[in-house]
Amino acid sequence: MKKKRTYLFVLAGILLVVSLTAFGTGQSASTSGKNAVDVEQNIVDKNIESASNDFNDLVKTKLFHKEQDSYTLFYRYPFLDTSKNTSYHAFNDYITNTYLNLDNSIKDLLNGDKSSCDIGYNHSERLKRLVDYKIYAFDNDILSVLLYKSNQYEDETQFSYLFKTLNFDVNTGNFISFDSIFKPNSELQVLNLINNTLETKVSLDEKYEECWLITPEIFIKFKDNFVLDSETVKFYFDDCTMCPVYSGNYFIEISRQELLEFSKAKT
């Protein structure tokens, strides 16, 4: 267990170095499209080579840093260029007002909310919260984005991750949810596919040996937490949802072909 915790800490440290390096370059408003997808591969487990680089001009990176005696915040997040389409305001408003929501984020940290699901986690005075993102895909005019928060107490070697995904139709300005692409009442069928895949991983991959099946109640909570491209749908779950916090396992990937019978017309 100690080895696994150390490994996860190393990965989290990589995230911190990458983020602080970006911040230290003086790119206070945005970075290039290339840098906008340069984030921790160990979490997203996918090296994007999109057939189109159109998102380079569409997505900008914004940075926010705040340091107080009791906490440190470093946010790196996507912003769409509204000069190209005014409907992009919906995406930007969600990021700033709902996902980041500075006042609530600080309260969460100071109250110990959403910091870690590990029972043995020891609280200390100084807290860190990092936010970063990954452009998972830009396919058929659907921008699929993975956002993740990592929380850490300064004297701890353990990071805890929280995930949020956004699938945004750049033509209509609408968000795409589970119900947008799957047939009504198909949650249990999709969950069965996810759990079957997870069972296989548990039996064949020692990294998953301490994981457990996802309950219907948990899946309903996370069913909109997916990223997609033309071939796969990847469902993300927070720490301790399907695996212990130290395992570093956060997602289950299912092929679009396997999901075809439960899907509406191709998105």
PyMOL commands that set and color helices and strands:
alter all, ss='L'
color gray80, all
select helices_A, chain A and resi 2-24+35-37+41-44+55-58+86-100+102-111+178-181+187-204+206-208+216-222+260-262
alter helices_A, ss='H'
color red, helices_A
select strands_A, chain A and resi 59-67+71-80+127-139+142-153+160-169+174-175+226-228+232-236+251-255
alter strands_A, ss='S'
color yellow, strands_A
deselect
rebuild
show_as cartoon
